[in-house]
Amino acid sequence: MERFTGLVLRHRLLVTLIWLALTCAGALAATQVTDRLKEDFGPPGSAARDANEAIARQYGTGGAHTPLVPVVTLPAGQTVDSPAAKAAIGEAFGTAGRKLDARVVSYASTGDRRFVSPDGRTTFGLVFPHAEESADGAGDEGPDLGEPLRQALRSALPLGTAVQVTGMDGLADGAGGEGPSVLVETLVGGVGALVVLAFVFGSFLAVVPLAVAVVSILTSFLVVYGITGVTDVNFMVQFVVALIGLGVAVDYSLLLVTRWREERARGHRGEEAVRRAMATAGHAVLFSAVAVAIGLTAMLVVPVGFLRSVALGGMIIPMVSALATLTLLPVVLAAVGPRLDRPRLRTETEPSRAWTAWTRLVVRFRWAAVLVSTAVLACLAYAALGLNLGEAHSGAMAKSGPAYEGLAALQRGGVPSGVLTPVDLLVPPGTDPAGVAADLRSLPGVHAVAATDDGAWRRGGSALVTVLPADEGGTGAGKDTVKAVRAAVPPGVQVGGGTAADLDFTDKVYGTFPLMLGLIGLLTFVLLARAFRSLLLPLKAVLLNLLSLAAVLGATVLVWQHGHGSEQLWGSRRPVPSRCSSRRWCSPSSTGCRWTTRSSSSPGCGRSTTAPDPPRQPSSRASDGPAAW
């Protein structure tokens, strides 16, 4: 490392010019690389993906695209059983289907009472607009059809009828935009890092790690731009490079700058302080970067394209950051470091009293410290076992707006929100869709099954059958329903929909998760054993890393999934309902627990109530429609 440092300092002008050129080229590449990145997250060999593609190819509706769900509430004194009202509902949904060129199902087309609330005044339907396909085959969101659908329905319904339109896409749009750009997120992170660095250094040296981070990030974008000319790269890589790059580059620079200040405090000046700092901190930076890069190569074994892109980004940014720290930073410190180290509000002449006292306390009560810290981390890690992977629940989305009002109207009518995430089945020629639908209606967790015989549901001998689950696909119960549907369908029937795709994605990605963690741990252990000349220290480092990772995941589950502190801190309620018993489900509401009763003989949801534990009445028969309290 000493000879390398001498080489860098002897050619400081050349080093500076090279990094300046790379940074300028990287700035240009960063503005162009986004257009060359892909957005495909689908794992190869997914049965749901094949089903969704087949549905889109043959029908152009449904599959991976969730429907619009119009909710119709008739005026007081009228119910869907009134001949005039039923005819008007049928005409309204027929008009909407023609105007929007959509596949439609409702109570009027099926006669199924599960499309109607217990009081008979509220009914809903599913409207599957044709999904536009973009040039790369990905689904295009297209225009917002909520208001045109509402107007088309109202034109044929009796005066005084309330019409609201909800759906998962509308709820997601109402929850906010797509979020800040990579640039904005990086700038926010940079400002936060600058505040911390200013506190640590107490001088203008605080800007040096940020400058190294800028150089590292832009140069990494230049490398990514070059890779896009060779292979497909997922757009997630830009977040990996920008945000992880900011942290890694600042971390490496902070380590070297701190050691440089310590050497100056010991009386070393000029290049001698730089050389002595590089002799120790330089080795740490190099081994850290190599350990991170080699460890992330384990992600290349996962057969998912976007994770491989993340691995590439994770390998590039630490290596570039380490290279910038070990070449550009010594030049900066040797040239202008002493002038930037002003006004020196903090010095390294004496150790910190607070940290020294804390260290003495931990060393004195070392076994108590080990037991307490391990217990805390283990408890958090245990919570990670309940991690629910997949799409968000409607409760985590919009809290106002038309889609939210439609969802509220749906729930007031006693209809479960699982109807927002239907499951489309593609029935091949030679298989009776009515028989398939009849078999699925008796499955636990299935609210209703639609299988009409109009042209929008039958093409070339094949047919579509749509299963409406009682629980949303983003919940554990909703996923169990889709698994049950997959197990119950006859051979040849393809099961599509977003939930089925999520299940395949989770299986592909997390099925190899233990193998990936094992490879990362093994590679890291080998590298650290080489660096430390020890077996115990690398083992401790790997185990603590795994424990801390599990604890972070557990904390995420506790806050965002179970809602502990999320509403107080961020105003966000728990997104996933908890299963309170084998037959009652609780969804948080502003006045308490909103309970729903469900039984295998009556797939519908009961009327909502906010009583702490309402007595359960015998449910109605399945043929009588939704169960009522």
Secondary structure, DSSP 4 states (H G I P E B T S, - for coil): -HHHHHHHHHTHHHHHHHHHHHHHHHHHHHHHGGGG-B---PPTT-HHHHHHHHHHHHTSBSTTSPPBEEEEEPPTT--TTSHHHHHHHHHHHHHHHHHHTEEEE-HHHH--GGGB-TTSSEEE-EEEEBPEE-TTSPEE--S--HHHHHHHHHTTSPTT-EEEEE-HHHHHHHT--S---HHHHHHHHHHHHHHHHHHHH-SGGGHHHHHHHHHHHHHHHHHHHHHHTTS--BTHHHHIIIIIHHHHHHHHHHHHHHHHHHHHHTT--HHHHHHHHIIIIIHHHHHHHHHHHHHHGGGGGSS-HHHHHHHHHHHHHHHHHHHHHHHHHHHHHHHHHHHHS-S-SS-SSS--HHHHHHHHHHHHTHHHHHHHHHHHHHHHHHHGGG---SSPPGGGS-SSSHHHHHHHHHHHTT--GGGGS-EEEEEPTTS-HHHHHHHHHTSTTEEEEE---SGGGEETTEEEEEEEESS-TTSHHHHHHHHHHHHHSPTTPEE-SHHHHHHHHHHHHHHTHHHHHHHHHHHHHHHHHHHHT-SHHHHHHHHHHHHHHHHHHHHHIIIIIS-TTHHHHHS---SS-EE-SSSEEEEEETTEEEEEE-BTTB-SPPPPB--SSPPPPPPPPGGG-S---
